């Protein structure tokens, strides 16, 4: 009868549908947005700072935030970000000009003038910009004649050494709220078994029924980026989250994730187009502890390629790739499997809106005999985000389908093959209250349907909290 419980694989799938901190494939600045009016710039900086973890490896984001910091008079921070942007994409003419402005403000007119001469020598610079560059160069040369000429300032040298190394960002959030189904229990109060003499209906024990109550979540994430020669980057990341509840301590969990991604440009940078196609290779390990016991471990390897497409104020990055994952269930080894499949994505910036669509589809093959046998799985995720009333509104929709090749159990619907459909939606609004700090509120809804009633699950949750963001 142990095979009739909602096994570890079902719990892992449900928890995976909860909102996470997955990296964005598109970030503000990739579409060439203009800076807002002066009165709105500090609020924008707070919003951009909150995205430092997920966007710290995007040249467009770094250049956009660097230009904003220049406009706010924070030239030392601007110089560091702009140099990182140029290491990732040396063809960003706007970032070169902004970097020169920051260097000049930091007392290094010689390096600033050299940077502007490089931009002015490019054949694709339009005439109006050439005139502006000439005026800027004239002003810098006047400053150089008035002061002591020399090499790049010591501060600029220090910033350059730091920009060529590792750069880290991180977030930490504490959330308090209520959850209507802490233990992800079935919605049905009864279990119907198919027996030789006919169907038998049994009442589920209270411990298998949904448990509602208050809960606290602690979530932390970090990312470290090191630019490499040729417009590439090496990224390392880690994510940890936990939930505790006095109402259902047996459903407390802790999730850990860590990995790395190596990105490399496949073509030269071109002004106005960006870094073009890029390839990436990634590795990820994850672990889930549930109710004080190790429930799940996995190791994943991915390879993908993306392209850049721009039209007007909209820029998109379609991608496609392959992936393989080894999945382990320490408490139920018969559920272990290997997943192989395809992945695809589309990340777009359209004005102030950011939209990321990801798709995974493949087959999970059992290592040994398991209920249901081979599983065909499809996973679609849509994430949308935009500024709103000085803060940021986001939506995360996760859709999942699974179909087993074999019957799950002869005691359930005469051995029917299991089919599962799941939809999870999360809405979050965050509002900056101080540099690096924001308050937030979120609404979550999860519904899972199956032809086997034992796997029907429904839950709602509401959380409020505070988030701290660190990093450049």
Buried (B, 14 or more C-beta within 10 A) or exposed (E): EEBBEBBBBBBBBBBBBBBBBBBBBBBBBBBBBEBBEEEEBBBBBBBBBBBBBBBBBBBBBBBBBBBBBBBBEBBEBBBBBBBBBBBBBBBBBBBBBBBBBBBBBBBBBBBBBBBBEEBBEEEEBEEEBEEBBEEBBEBBEEBBEEEEEEEBBEBBEEBBEBBBEEBBBBBBBBBEBBBBBBBBBBBBEEBBBBEEEEEEEEEBEEEBBBBBBEBBBBBBBBBBBBBBEEBBBBBBBBBBBBBBBEBBEEBBBBBBBBBBBBBBBBEEBEEEBBBBEBBBBBEBBBBBBBBEEBBBBBBBBBEBEBBBEBEEBBBBBBBEBEBBBBBBBBEBEBBBBEBEBEBBBBBBBBEBBBBBBBBBBBBBEBBEEBBBBBBBBBBBBBBBBBBEEEBBBBBBBBBBBBBBBBBBBEBBBEEBBBBBBBBBBBBBBBBBEEEBBBBBBBBBBBBBBBBBBBBBBBBBBBBEBBBBBBBB
